[in-house]
């Protein structure tokens, strides 16, 4: 299958996390996913997702009403995908992600450097943070960036070695490190590409987007 720029954009959206299909046509897709927008009409996006599913580059699941059960979807026509886009439609419960073939196609084009990848998660309610990276050096550099521009630490940083490290839902690496801590946002928080740090560059710091 010869992939188009739109195909790569749709694969790129789900490199780190699976996404509801309805999100891929949101007007703010770029800021939501920290990626370039595709600027394609809904009909073209629906056709592309249907084609990627047919060719085994993505997988799709429908979630039950209570979001506890996942029902695999083998095929979806462009019309069915299009019907999943409206915000108030059942389509919000259909998610898609990369298959092994889709991940391989994305990696071949994007040439990721997994040694530089950082996975960040936080819980605003208890102000807890988790940072995961392949090496302690990269994890510490990213934490240093956060402390300079975005957060103030509220607790000691705890470190755990990971063998292996499940970097994303589809990518596992032999080793990694996890940092856990509590923090709150700085009152003068800076999150845009205005600081001298690779971590706030508008393009990814760990892979390329040649499409």
C-alpha positions in Angstrom: 0.0 0.0 0.0 1.4 3.4 -1.0 0.7 5.7 1.9 -0.3 9.3 1.4 0.5 12.3 3.6 -3.0 12.0 5.1 -2.4 8.3 5.8 0.8 9.1 7.7 -0.9 11.9 9.6 -3.6 9.5 10.8 -1.0 7.0 11.8 1.0 9.7 13.6 -2.0 10.7 15.6 -2.1 7.3 17.4 1.6 6.6 17.9 1.5 7.2 21.7 -2.1 6.5 22.5 -5.2 5.1 20.8 -7.7 7.8 19.8 -11.5 8.0 19.3 -12.1 8.2 15.6 -14.3 11.3 16.1 -11.2 13.2 17.4 -9.4 13.1 14.0 -11.7 15.7 12.5 -11.7 18.1 15.4 -10.8 21.7 14.3 -8.1 21.8 17.1 -6.6 18.5 16.2 -3.1 20.0 16.0 -3.0 21.3 19.6 -4.9 18.3 20.9 -2.3 15.8 19.7 0.7 18.2 19.3 0.9 17.3 15.6 0.4 19.0 12.3 -3.2 19.2 11.2 -4.2 17.4 8.0 -6.7 20.0 6.6 -8.6 17.2 4.8 -12.4 17.1 4.4 -14.2 14.6 6.5 -15.0 12.4 3.5 -11.3 12.0 2.6 -10.4 11.3 6.3 -13.2 8.6 6.5 -12.0 7.0 3.2 -8.4 7.0 4.5 -9.3 5.4 7.8 -11.4 2.8 6.0 -8.5 2.0 3.7 -5.9 1.8 6.5 -8.2 -0.6 8.4 -8.8 -2.8 5.3 -5.0 -3.0 4.7 -4.3 -4.0 8.3 -2.3 -0.8 9.3 -4.8 0.2 12.0 -7.1 -1.7 14.3 -10.5 -0.4 15.6 -12.6 -1.2 18.6 -16.1 -0.3 19.7 -16.5 0.3 23.4 -19.5 -0.8 25.4 -21.8 1.9 27.0 -19.9 1.5 30.3 -16.5 1.6 28.4 -15.5 -1.7 30.1 -15.7 -4.0 27.0 -13.9 -3.7 23.7 -15.4 -5.2 20.6 -13.0 -5.5 17.7 -14.1 -4.1 14.3 -12.7 -5.9 11.3 -13.9 -3.6 8.6 -15.7 -0.2 8.3 -16.8 1.4 5.1 -16.0 5.1 4.5 -19.7 5.8 5.2 -19.6 4.0 8.5 -16.4 5.9 9.5 -18.1 9.2 8.5 -21.1 8.3 10.7 -18.7 8.0 13.6 -17.4 11.5 13.4 -20.3 13.7 14.8 -19.7 14.7 18.4 -23.1 13.4 19.6 -22.9 10.1 17.7 -22.0 6.6 19.0 -18.8 7.0 17.1 -17.2 8.7 20.1 -17.0 5.1 21.5 -15.0 3.8 18.5 -11.2 4.1 18.9 -8.4 3.1 16.6 -4.7 2.4 17.0 -1.7 1.0 15.2 -1.2 -2.6 14.3 2.2 -4.1 14.0 2.2 -3.3 10.3 1.1 0.2 10.9 3.7 0.7 13.6 6.4 -0.6 11.2 5.2 1.7 8.4 5.3 4.7 10.8 8.7 3.8 12.2 10.2 3.3 8.6 9.1 6.9 7.7 9.6 8.7 11.0 12.9 7.1 12.0 12.2 7.5 15.8 15.1 7.7 18.3 13.5 5.9 21.2 16.4 6.8 23.4 15.1 10.4 23.4 11.4 9.6 23.9 9.7 10.7 27.2 6.3 9.6 28.3 4.6 12.1 30.7 1.4 11.7 32.6 -0.2 13.6 35.5 -3.2 13.6 37.8 -4.4 17.2 38.5 -6.4 16.1 41.5 -3.5 14.8 43.6 -0.8 16.7 41.7 1.0 13.5 40.9 3.4 13.2 37.9 5.0 10.2 36.2 7.9 10.5 33.7 9.3 7.5 31.8 12.3 7.4 29.5 14.8 5.0 28.2 17.7 6.5 30.3 18.1 8.3 33.6 19.9 11.1 31.7 16.9 11.9 29.4 14.4 11.6 32.3 16.4 14.0 34.4 16.8 16.5 31.5 13.1 16.5 30.9 12.4 16.9 34.6 14.8 19.8 34.7 12.9 21.4 31.8 9.6 21.0 33.6 11.0 22.5 36.8 12.5 25.5 35.0 9.4 26.5 33.1 6.2 24.7 34.2 6.1 23.1 37.6 7.3 23.4 41.2 8.1 20.2 43.0 6.1 19.3 46.1 7.8 16.0 46.9 11.0 14.0 46.6 11.5 12.4 43.2 11.3 8.6 43.3 13.1 6.6 40.7 12.3 3.0 39.5 14.2 1.0 36.9 12.1 -0.8 34.3 13.0 -4.1 32.7 11.5 -4.0 30.1 9.9 -0.6 29.5 6.5 -0.5 27.8 7.0 2.9 26.1 3.7 3.0 24.3 0.8 0.5 23.9 2.7 -1.1 21.0 6.4 -0.4 21.7 8.4 -2.2 24.3 12.1 -1.4 25.0 14.6 -3.5 27.0 15.2 -0.9 29.7 13.8 2.3 31.0 13.4 4.5 34.1 10.4 5.9 35.8 10.3 9.1 37.9 7.4 9.8 40.2 6.7 12.9 42.2 4.1 15.5 43.1 4.1 19.1 41.8 2.0 22.0 41.0 1.9 24.4 38.1 4.1 27.6 38.2 2.0 30.7 38.3 4.0 32.0 35.3 4.0 28.7 33.5 5.6 28.7 30.0 4.5 25.9 27.6 5.1 27.2 24.1 8.3 27.1 22.1 9.8 30.2 23.7 12.5 28.6 25.8 15.9 27.3 25.0 15.0 23.6 25.3 14.5 20.8 22.8 11.4 19.7 24.7 9.3 22.7 23.7 10.3 22.7 20.0 7.2 22.7 17.8 8.4 19.6 16.0 9.0 16.2 17.8 12.4 15.9 19.5 12.5 12.2 19.0 11.4 11.5 15.4 10.9 13.2 12.0 7.8 14.0 10.0 8.9 13.7 6.4 5.3 13.4 5.0 
